[in-house]
Amino acid sequence: MADYDIEHWTSSHTSKDGGKHNAVSISVNDRAATRAAIISRTEQNGMNFVQRSEWAAHRNRSRRMHSDWNYTKIAIHHAGRSFACGPGALQLQEIQDMQMSRSPGALDDIGYHYALDCLGNVFEGRDIRFQGENVHNHNTGVIGIVLLENLTALNEGHDAVTSLRKLLGKMGIGRHPAIPDRQRGAIFKFTNVLCEFFHIHTLGGHREFPGQLGEGKICPGNIGLTLVSELRKSTGLRAP
């Protein structure tokens, strides 16, 4: 992939069955090898991994981006109230177009490192070797993962969209978002994969990170936060 040229020494570990007792240390001479190992490990765990080139990602503005590596935290997002379960590649293209072209504050690439669609496919967003742009003023050491759907309850928010959703809900028309089983299973497995390669100690929903509530963030929605709590209980990771 021509738009990446960062190389560093690092190390990681993995095992054939994921068991801690059988973990094998792997020394590698660049971060690209660890990126590739994450992809391989994801597929070994039965998930389909879609690389940037496969969903037709735009070339990033790598000269303006910052490298990052010693990840210790994971931030879970949802795509927002304008999204629903659908083709993951098209949703990512729409998100990247929006984030890289908005004014002011255009990003140099899609802000999330990974995305999971409702079928449980794992998409590569921003290359893991670059710092993400998905938690305002709190991106260093944070891996950003977005779930490609809307995970807000009908009564969340204080704007016209929320009022309309409440009205439709009373009429029996509104959709009550729920996390599909395949997506739920994939985020649990993929979180464990990332914990194999990085010393992750914290996992939170976007709005749980410091300074986010002051900006009116509802991401990843109440439904998403319930999932985040389940992930923390399963992995033993702590809240931000």
N, C-alpha and C positions, 0 to 999 in steps of 0.2 A: 504494500500500500504506500504509494509515493509520498503522501503528505505527512508521514511520520519518520523522524530520523533521530529520535532520542535513544541513546544506549547507555546503560549503567550496569554496574555489578549489583546483584541482589541474590537472595536465596529464598526458597520456599520449601514446602513439603506436601506430599500427597501419598495415597495408598490405593491399592486396587479396589478395596471394598469400603474405603472411607473410615475404617476403624482406627481409633486413636492409637491402639497398641501396635498396629502394623504400619504406622506412618513412616515413610521413607524420606529423608532429607534430600533435597535436590539443589545443587549449586548451579547457577546459571550466570552467564557473563553479560546479559543485558535484560532489560525490562521487556523487550519484545518476546523473549522466550517465555517469560511468566504469563504474558498476555495470551500466547498461544496455548500454554498449559491450562489456563483457566477455560479456554474454549474446549479443549480436549476433555477436561474433567467434567464439564457441563454435559457434553454429549455422552460420556461414559455413564452419567447418572440418568440417562434416558430422555434428556431434553434436546430439542432441536435448537441449535445456535445459529442465528442469522447475522453474518458479519456486515459491516457498513456497505461494502461494495454490492452486497446481495439485495439491499433495500434502496440502492441508488442514492446514498447520502451525498450531499454537496461536499466539495473539498473544503476543509476547514482553513482558518486563517492562522496556521500554526506559529508563524513568526511572532504573533501578538499574544500567544497563549503561554501559560505557566506550567511547568512540570510539577508533578506531585507524585508521591509514592507511599510514604509511610502511613497508609490508611488505617485508622482505628475506629471509624464510625461509618454507619450506613444510614442514609436518609431515604425514607419511603415516601413517594409522591403518588398522586393520581393525575390523570391527564386533564381533568377539569370538567365542569358541568356541560360544556358543549360537546363532550365526547361520550361515546357508548361503545360497547363491544363491536369490533369491526376489523377489517384488514389491517394488521399491524404495520406493514410497510407504508401504506398510504397515510396512516395516522402519524407515523414518525416523520414522513416527508412534510406533512402539514405543520407539525410542531417545529421542525428545523427551519422551514421557510419563515414561520412567524418569528422565531427567536433570533434568527440571523438578519432579518430585514426590518424589525421594528425600530421606530425612532421616537424618542431617544433610547439609548440603552441596548443597541443591537449586540448580540453575542457573537463570538468568533466561531461557534459551532453549536450544535444542540447541547443543552446544558446538562443532560443526564448521561451517566456512564452506560446504563443498561435500561432496557424496557422489556416488560413482559405483557404479551397480549392475552386475550381471554382463552386462547387455546393452549396456553402454557409455553409458547415459543419465547425464547430469550433472544432479544435483539441487542446488538452492540450499538451504543450511542457514541458519546465522546470516548475516544481512546483512553483506556485506563491510565496511560502514562501522563495524561494531562489533568490538571486540576479542573474539577467540575464548576459549573455556574448554576446551582440549583437551590442553595440555601444562602440568602442574602447575608453578606459579611461573615459567613461561617462555612466556607467551602474547603479550607485546608484540611486534609486528612479525612475527607468525607466522600464516600462512594454514593452517588445518587442513582436511585432506581425508581422508574416511573411505571405504574400500572396503567395500561392503556384503556381506561374507562373512567366513568364518573362514579365516585364512591361517597358522595355526600347524601345525607338523608334529606327528605323533602323539605324539612323545616329549617335547614341550615342556611345562614346568610341573612342579610338585612336589606336586600335590594329588590328591584322589580322582578328579577328572575326567580327569586325565592317566593315572592308573592304569587306569581303565576304557577309555580310548581305546587304550592299549597292548594291553590284553587283547583288545579287539575286532579290533585290527589283526592280532594273531597268529592270530585265528580267521578272518581274511579278510573280516571284516564292516566294519571301520572304513573311513571315507572318507579318502582322501588328497587334501587340498585342492589345487587348481590354479587358476591365474588364467585365465579365459576370454579368448580372443583379442580379442573385442570390448571387454572391459574394459581389457585391456592396451593396446590401441591408443588407447583414449580417454584414459587417464591420461597417456600420452606427449603426445598432442595438447593436452590441457587444460593440462598443465604449461607447454608452450610458449606457450599463450594468456596465462596469468598472467604469464609473463616478458615479454610485450609491454607490459603495463600497469604493472608494478612492477619495481623494481630488485632482483630476486631474486638472491642469491648463494649461498644455502645450502638444501639439501634433505636431510631425514633421516627415518628411521622414528621413531615416538614414543619408543621406548626409547633412541634414540641422543642425545637432547637431554640437557643437563646435569641431573643430579639425579634422573633417572627410574628408573634401575636400582635405586636404594636402596629404591624402593617396590615392587620385585618385578614391574615391568612386563615383559611379553613382547610387547606390541603393537609392531609389526604382525605378529608371528610371523616365523619364519625364512623362510617362503616370501615374506612381504611384504618382508623385508629384502633378499632377492635381487632383487626387483623394484626396490626403492629404489636398489640399487647400479647396476642397469641404467639407471635414470633419470638418475643422476648422470653416468654415462659418456656417455650420449646428449646431455645438456644442458651438460656442463662445470661443473655446480654442485658445490659442495664439501659435505663432511659437517659436521654440527654440531660 
